[in-house]
Amino acid sequence: MKPPIFDYATPASVAEAIALLARYEGEAKLLSGGQSLVPLLNMRLARPAVLVDLARIAALDWVRVADGVVAIGAMTRQRTVELAPEVQERHPLLHAGLQLIAHPQNRNQGTIGGSLAHADPAAELPALAVALDASFEAAGPEGTRTVAAADFFLTYLTTALAATEILTSVRFPMLPARTGWAIQEVARRHGDFALAGVVAVVGLALSGAISRARVVLYGVGATPVRAAAAERLLEGHVADAALLASASAQAAADLEEPLTDVHASADYRRDLARVLVGRALAEAMTRAHAA
């Protein structure tokens, strides 16, 4: 297959890229790695008038770990973040999630901002962002603004970014002491998108009770799905097998109709979500007790 005809621009700055987006009035597409966009172009599911390649904007390629946050420029390659020693040491959940994205060859080219802005509901990074209360910085003709992860993902492949805005960076808070985490997913083959996945974060009070719980599912809806009712069941209680089973069942029961496709039915995804939440919570609790 061949892509449709389009113009191609390589801006050297964020301001130049924003000007191009404004000039083409919604007919431009940003290229920020191409692992998702290029196949869409080849299948002619995307037909931009101009492709704006952000690869030359060096100001969008950086990783900074300080003040309890891993901050990442949007054009930073996923593999760069995965291999950064400071990320491996100080944010093991983010590091573990990155290792589940496709294959190393894809992560060598794919960018952090590209995956988040593409907003595939089966992708790991959007779910991690919601689970960690990440914040996004967007730049547009009217300046910059910050968007919380909870408000960023709207529906399938759709975010809160305006047509003339560019995602410039994301901030992932690090986990506090006495906090455990887990990320679990099932895919047909290693590197495939998940049929279902879950990110779990559990904090413990000195009493041993769960002081904070975060359960976010992916691959089961139009966006990452936060299991708020399951979180409420967990918080304030000392975890045992019965509590974790109840929370897992609640998370699955609260899912709106999961996707049915050639890979799995809605019923299968719902039951898979239940199993994965249980596994993730148990693993997160083990890490929390060891923290």
C-alpha positions as CSV (number, residue, x, y, z in Angstrom):
1,M,0.0,0.0,0.0
2,K,1.1,3.6,-0.6
3,P,0.2,6.7,1.3
4,P,-1.8,9.6,-0.3
5,I,0.1,12.6,-1.5
6,F,0.9,15.2,1.1
7,D,3.3,18.1,1.7
8,Y,6.1,17.5,4.2
9,A,7.5,20.0,6.7
10,T,10.4,19.8,9.1
11,P,10.1,22.7,11.6
12,A,13.2,23.4,13.8
13,S,11.2,24.8,16.7
14,V,7.9,24.4,18.5
15,A,6.8,27.9,17.4
16,E,7.4,27.0,13.8
17,A,5.4,23.7,14.1
18,I,2.5,25.5,15.8
19,A,2.5,28.1,12.9
20,L,2.2,25.2,10.4
21,L,-0.7,23.7,12.3
22,A,-2.5,27.0,12.3
23,R,-1.8,27.6,8.6
24,Y,-3.3,24.3,7.5
25,E,-6.4,24.6,9.8
26,G,-6.8,21.0,10.9
27,E,-5.4,19.5,7.7
28,A,-2.0,18.8,9.2
29,K,-0.7,15.7,11.0
30,L,2.2,15.7,13.4
31,L,4.8,13.0,12.9
32,S,6.6,12.2,16.2
33,G,8.0,8.7,15.7
34,G,5.6,7.3,13.1
35,Q,5.0,3.8,14.6
36,S,1.2,4.4,14.5
37,L,0.8,7.2,12.0
38,V,2.8,5.6,9.1
39,P,0.6,2.5,9.0
40,L,-2.5,4.7,9.0
41,L,-1.0,6.7,6.1
42,N,-0.1,3.5,4.2
43,M,-3.7,2.2,4.6
44,R,-5.0,5.7,3.6
45,L,-6.9,5.9,6.9
46,A,-5.1,9.2,7.5
47,R,-5.0,11.8,4.6
48,P,-3.3,14.9,5.8
49,A,-2.6,17.9,3.6
50,V,0.8,18.2,5.2
51,L,2.9,16.0,7.5
52,V,4.7,18.1,10.2
53,D,7.8,16.1,11.3
54,L,8.9,17.1,14.8
55,A,12.2,15.1,14.7
56,R,14.4,18.2,14.3
57,I,13.0,20.0,17.4
58,A,15.8,19.2,19.8
59,A,14.1,21.1,22.6
60,L,11.5,18.3,22.9
61,D,14.1,15.5,23.5
62,W,15.1,15.3,27.2
63,V,14.6,13.4,30.5
64,R,14.9,15.0,33.9
65,V,14.4,13.3,37.2
66,A,14.1,15.7,40.1
67,D,11.7,16.9,42.9
68,G,9.7,13.6,42.9
69,V,8.9,13.7,39.2
70,V,10.2,12.1,36.0
71,A,9.7,14.8,33.4
72,I,10.1,13.8,29.7
73,G,10.1,15.9,26.5
74,A,7.5,14.7,24.1
75,M,10.0,13.7,21.3
76,T,12.1,11.5,23.6
77,R,12.4,8.0,22.3
78,Q,10.7,5.4,24.4
79,R,13.9,3.3,24.4
80,T,15.9,6.3,25.7
81,V,13.6,6.6,28.8
82,E,13.5,2.8,29.3
83,L,17.3,2.6,29.4
84,A,17.9,5.8,31.5
85,P,19.5,4.6,34.8
86,E,17.8,7.2,36.8
87,V,14.4,6.0,35.5
88,Q,15.2,2.4,36.2
89,E,16.3,3.2,39.7
90,R,13.7,5.8,40.8
91,H,10.6,4.9,38.8
92,P,10.5,1.2,38.3
93,L,6.8,1.2,37.4
94,L,7.4,3.5,34.4
95,H,10.4,1.4,33.5
96,A,8.4,-1.8,33.6
97,G,5.6,-0.4,31.5
98,L,7.9,0.8,28.8
99,Q,9.3,-2.7,28.5
100,L,5.9,-3.9,27.5
101,I,5.5,-1.6,24.5
102,A,5.8,-3.5,21.3
103,H,9.4,-4.5,20.6
104,P,12.8,-2.8,21.1
105,Q,12.9,-1.8,17.5
106,N,9.6,0.0,17.8
107,R,10.7,1.7,21.1
108,N,13.9,2.9,19.3
109,Q,11.7,5.0,17.0
110,G,8.5,5.6,19.0
111,T,8.3,8.6,21.2
112,I,6.8,9.2,24.6
113,G,4.6,12.1,23.4
114,G,3.7,10.3,20.2
115,S,2.1,7.4,22.1
116,L,0.3,9.6,24.5
117,A,-1.1,11.9,21.8
118,H,-2.1,9.0,19.7
119,A,-4.2,7.7,22.6
120,D,-4.6,4.1,21.6
121,P,-6.8,2.7,24.5
122,A,-4.8,-0.6,24.4
123,A,-1.4,1.2,24.9
124,E,0.5,1.1,28.1
125,L,1.6,4.7,28.4
126,P,-1.9,6.3,28.6
127,A,-2.8,3.9,31.4
128,L,0.4,4.6,33.2
129,A,-0.3,8.3,32.9
130,V,-3.7,8.0,34.4
131,A,-2.6,5.6,37.2
132,L,0.2,8.0,38.2
133,D,-1.7,11.3,37.9
134,A,0.6,12.5,35.2
135,S,0.3,16.0,33.8
136,F,0.8,17.1,30.2
137,E,2.1,20.4,28.9
138,A,0.7,21.6,25.6
139,A,1.8,24.5,23.5
140,G,-0.4,26.4,21.0
141,P,-0.9,29.8,19.5
142,E,-2.2,31.2,22.8
143,G,0.7,29.9,24.9
144,T,1.1,26.8,27.0
145,R,-1.3,25.0,29.3
146,T,-1.2,22.0,31.6
147,V,-3.7,19.2,31.3
148,A,-4.2,16.5,33.9
149,A,-4.0,12.9,32.7
150,A,-7.6,12.3,33.9
151,D,-8.8,15.0,31.5
152,F,-6.4,14.3,28.6
153,F,-7.9,11.1,27.0
154,L,-11.4,11.7,25.6
155,T,-12.3,8.7,23.5
156,Y,-10.7,6.4,20.9
157,L,-7.6,8.1,19.5
158,T,-8.8,11.5,20.7
159,T,-7.3,13.7,23.3
160,A,-7.9,17.2,24.8
161,L,-5.3,18.7,22.4
162,A,-6.6,21.3,20.1
163,A,-5.8,21.0,16.4
164,T,-3.3,23.8,16.7
165,E,-1.6,22.4,19.9
166,I,1.5,20.3,20.4
167,L,2.2,18.1,23.3
168,T,5.6,19.2,24.5
169,S,6.2,17.3,27.7
170,V,4.8,15.0,30.4
171,R,5.5,14.7,34.1
172,F,5.2,11.3,35.8
173,P,5.2,11.6,39.7
174,M,7.3,9.1,41.4
175,L,5.8,6.7,44.0
176,P,6.1,7.6,47.7
177,A,7.4,5.3,50.4
178,R,5.4,2.2,51.4
179,T,3.9,2.0,47.9
180,G,3.7,-1.1,45.7
181,W,2.9,-1.3,42.1
182,A,2.2,-3.8,39.3
183,I,1.4,-3.8,35.6
184,Q,-0.2,-7.0,34.1
185,E,-1.4,-7.6,30.6
186,V,-2.3,-10.4,28.2
187,A,-1.5,-10.2,24.5
188,R,-1.8,-12.9,21.8
189,R,1.9,-12.6,21.1
190,H,4.8,-10.7,22.8
191,G,4.8,-7.2,21.5
192,D,1.1,-7.2,20.4
193,F,-1.3,-4.7,21.8
194,A,-2.9,-6.0,25.0
195,L,-6.3,-7.8,24.9
196,A,-6.6,-6.4,28.4
197,G,-4.2,-4.9,30.9
198,V,-4.1,-3.2,34.3
199,V,-1.9,-0.9,36.3
200,A,-2.2,-1.1,40.1
201,V,-0.7,1.2,42.7
202,V,-1.2,0.5,46.4
203,G,0.0,2.6,49.3
204,L,0.1,1.3,52.9
205,A,-0.5,3.2,56.2
206,L,1.7,2.4,59.2
207,S,-1.2,0.3,60.5
208,G,-0.9,-2.0,57.4
209,A,-4.2,-0.8,56.0
210,I,-4.4,0.4,52.4
211,S,-4.2,4.2,52.5
212,R,-4.4,4.7,48.7
213,A,-5.3,2.5,45.8
214,R,-5.3,3.2,42.1
215,V,-6.5,0.6,39.5
216,V,-6.5,1.5,35.8
217,L,-7.5,-0.9,33.1
218,Y,-6.5,-0.6,29.4
219,G,-7.6,-2.4,26.3
220,V,-11.2,-2.7,27.6
221,G,-12.7,0.7,26.6
222,A,-12.4,3.8,24.6
223,T,-9.8,5.3,27.0
224,P,-7.9,4.0,30.1
225,V,-10.6,3.0,32.6
226,R,-10.1,3.9,36.3
227,A,-11.8,1.4,38.6
228,A,-12.9,3.9,41.2
229,A,-15.4,1.7,43.0
230,A,-12.8,-1.0,43.4
231,E,-10.4,1.5,44.8
232,R,-12.9,2.6,47.4
233,L,-13.4,-1.0,48.4
234,L,-9.7,-1.3,49.1
235,E,-8.9,2.0,50.8
236,G,-9.0,1.9,54.6
237,H,-8.8,-1.9,54.9
238,V,-6.1,-4.5,55.5
239,A,-5.9,-6.6,52.4
240,D,-6.6,-10.3,52.4
241,A,-7.6,-12.7,49.7
242,A,-11.3,-12.0,50.0
243,L,-10.9,-8.2,49.8
244,L,-8.7,-8.5,46.7
245,A,-11.2,-10.9,45.1
246,S,-14.1,-8.5,45.8
247,A,-12.1,-5.5,44.4
248,S,-11.3,-7.5,41.2
249,A,-14.9,-8.5,40.7
250,Q,-16.0,-4.9,41.2
251,A,-13.5,-3.6,38.7
252,A,-14.7,-6.1,36.1
253,A,-18.4,-5.6,36.8
254,D,-18.2,-1.8,36.5
255,L,-16.7,-2.0,32.9
256,E,-19.0,-0.6,30.3
257,E,-19.4,-2.9,27.3
258,P,-15.8,-3.9,26.5
259,L,-14.7,-4.1,22.9
260,T,-15.6,-7.2,20.9
261,D,-13.3,-7.8,17.9
262,V,-11.6,-10.7,16.0
263,H,-9.2,-11.2,18.9
264,A,-11.6,-11.4,21.9
265,S,-15.3,-11.0,22.9
266,A,-16.5,-8.5,25.4
267,D,-17.2,-11.3,27.9
268,Y,-13.7,-12.6,27.6
269,R,-12.2,-9.2,28.1
270,R,-14.4,-8.6,31.2
271,D,-13.3,-11.9,32.8
272,L,-9.7,-11.3,31.8
273,A,-9.9,-7.9,33.5
274,R,-11.1,-9.5,36.7
275,V,-8.2,-12.0,36.7
276,L,-5.6,-9.4,35.8
277,V,-6.8,-7.0,38.5
278,G,-6.5,-9.7,41.1
279,R,-3.0,-10.6,40.0
280,A,-1.9,-7.0,39.9
281,L,-3.3,-6.1,43.3
282,A,-1.6,-9.1,44.9
283,E,1.7,-8.2,43.3
284,A,1.4,-4.6,44.3
285,M,0.6,-5.6,47.9
286,T,3.8,-7.7,48.0
287,R,5.9,-4.8,46.8
288,A,4.2,-2.4,49.2
289,H,5.0,-4.6,52.2
290,A,8.6,-4.9,51.0
291,A,9.0,-1.1,50.4
